[in-house]
Amino acid sequence: MTVFFVSIYCGLFLWHPGAIAETPDPKMLVKAALEKLDATSLDDDWSFTMTVTEGEELRLVHSDPEREQSVRRQLLSVNGEAPDEDRLEEFREAEKKRIDDIDPDTAGYSYMVNIETLQVLERGAAQESAHGDAHLNFSFTPRVRALEKSQDLLRGTLQLNTETQQIEKIALHNTGALSPAFSVTVDTYRLALTFAPEQGENLIHTLQSHAVGKAGFLKSFDSLVDIAFSDYKRAAP
């Protein structure tokens, strides 16, 4: 179940102040910021480390774009120790499924955030962070391929830094029970992504996935996964 919910998880146009009206359309700023996120392929353009916390287990995963796609991400350790062959095989199978499930038409942030449904929650002198940066907050109806039959029960929020014109947060949650597969019911669904500047790009910084529900009539699950991305290194040209 963990792999399923984490996987729901995931042209470049930069706004120049002199290129458009003095008061830009907030939707267009978000659209440009989403396209900028999608212009970078994390697996192809960067090597990085993922620190995955699930319950009491801590896993380290490293991704290297120099390796073939099927082995690009490798499990380095589980709770500080080298993984045994069973865990390595489990990881390889999960990676194979993740890669096989990638649909280029629905994989990007621009697909997830339905721009037509975007609504400004705060405008003008938007919220200011502790660093003095101004933000605009939005709501939207998300598009998630694995939950397309329950789209009306999903809500999303997005935070845009108006100083950098970069997205800092995207979050999804459900407003009712979801049925992503036969005999599976999800009562609570949360997905939260944060982004941060990295070597001139805006890259994913953290991902948290939380799903609570039942698989079948008796088996309950409560899956909380936190992933921190670090050690970014740009791939060689």
N, C-alpha and C positions, 0 to 999 in steps of 0.2 A: 504493500500500500504506500510505503514511504516514497518509493521511486515515482509512482504515479503522481502523487501530489506535488513533489518537488519539481517534476518535469513540466507542470502547468505554468509551472514556472515557467527565464527563458530560455538615392541621390542626396547629397549633403548640401543644405542651404543655410548659410550663415546670415544672420540679420545684421546689417550695418545701419547705424542710426541715420545716415544721410540718404539711404536707399529707399526708405518708405516714409509714410506719414509720421508726423511728430508723435501721435498717439497710436501705436501699432495695435492691430487686432490681437487680443490675447490668444485666440485660437491659433492664429498664424505663428505666434511665438512658440506655442506648444508643438505645433506641427513641425516646425523647423528643428526644435530640440529633439523630438522623437526621431526624425530622419537622421540627425547627427548621431544619436545612439545607435541606430540601425546601420550606419555607415561603417561601424567598426565590428568586425567579426572576432569575438573574444577568443575562440578556439584557433582561428587561423592567424590572427595578428599578434597574439600575446602568449607568453608563458606566464603562469601564475600558480599560486597555491590556494587550495580551498581547505579551510579548517571547519570540519563538519561536526556539530554537536547534536547528538540524538540520545535523549535520556542521559544515562551515565556513560555513554560511549563517546569517545573523541577519535575522529578519523582525520588523517592528513592525506590529501589527494593533490598530486601535481600534474599540471597540464603543460605539454611541450609541443608547440606547432611543428617542430622538426620531425616528430614521429608521425607514422601513419594514423589516419583518423581512428581506426578501430582500437589503437593502443595509445592514443594521444594523452588520455587521462589515466594515471596510474595510482593505485592505492599504496601509499608509502608506509603507513603505520595505523594500528588500532590500539588506542590507549597507551601509546608510547612504545609499542612492541611491533615487530615485523609481523604482518598478517600471514596466517597459515594458508595452505593451498586451497582449503574450502572457502575461506573468505576471499581469496583472490579470484576463484572461479565465480563466486557469487557477484563480485564486483564486475568481472568481465561480462557476465550475462546481463547485468543491469545496464552497463555501458552500451552493449549491443542493442538493447531495447530502446535506450535513450536516442541513439543515433538513428535507428530504424524509424522511430516515431517523429523525427524532425520533418516538418512540412515547410518548405521555404515560403509558401504563400501565407502561412499563418504563424510563423515563428517570431516575427519581429515585434518590437514595442509599438510600432505604428499600427499593427493589426490589433493588439490588445486594447489600446486606448482608442475607442471609437470617437474620432474627432467631432463627428456630427452631434454627439450627445454631450459634449463638453460644456459645463456651466461654471462660471466664475463664482466662487464662494466669497472671495475677498478681493477688492480692487483698489486702485488708487494708492493711498499710503498703506500698502499691504503690511502684513505682519513683519516685524523686524526681528531677526535672530539676535543671539547674544553677541554676534560679531558685527551687528549693524546692517546686515544685508536685508534687502526687502524681498518679500516673496508674494506670489499669487497662488492661492489654493483653488483647486477645481474639483468638481465631481464629474463622473462620467459613467456610462454603462459599458462595462468591459466585454470584450469578445475573447472567449477561451474555447478553443476547439474541443477539448475533452469534456466541456460542460455546456456545449452549444444548445442542448435541450433544456437547459435551466438558466438561460441568459437573463430572463426577466427576474431572477432571484439573486442576481449579482449586482454589486455596486462597487464603484472605484473612486479613489481620490488621488490627486496628483499635486505635487508642490513644485513650482517653478521659481528659481532664483532670478529676479528681474534685473539684477546687476550683471550676472554672467550669462543670462538667457539659457541656463542649463537646468535640466530636471534633477531634483535632489531626492524625491521620494515618489513611489507609486505603491498604492496599497489596494487590495481587493478584499471584500468580505461578502458573506451571503446574508440574505434577509429571510430565508426559509430553507427547509430541508431540500438537499440536492440529491439527485439520483444519477451519478455518472456512469453506472454500469448496472447490469441486472443483479438484483438482490443486494445492492450496495446503497446505503443511505448515509448522507453526510449532514449532520445537524449543525456543525460549526466548521466554517472554512475561512481561513485567513491566509493571505499572502502579502508580504511586505518586502519591498525592495528599496534599498538606498543606493545613491550614486555619489561619487566624489571625483574631483579632478585628479588626473594621473598622467604625468608627462605630456601635458597639452591635450589630453582627451578626457571625456567624462565617462568613467567606467563603473560597473557595478561594484559596490563596496560590501553590502550585506544582503542576505536573503533569509527570510524566516517564513516557514510554512507550518500551518497548524490545522489539522483536520481531526474532527471527532465524529464518530458515527458507528454504524454496524455493517458488517459484511455477512450476508446470510441472515438467518433468524436469531442466532445466538452470539456470534463472535463480535465483540465490541473492539474498537480501536481508538486510540488517542495518540496521534502522531504529531510530535513537535520537533521540527528540525531547524537548526540555526546554522547558517553557512557564512563564514567571513572569507573574503577574497583578499589576497595580499601577494607581495613579492612579484609585482608586475614587471615584466621585461618585454620590450617590444621585439617582435620577431625580426630577424635579419632580412633586409630587402632582397 
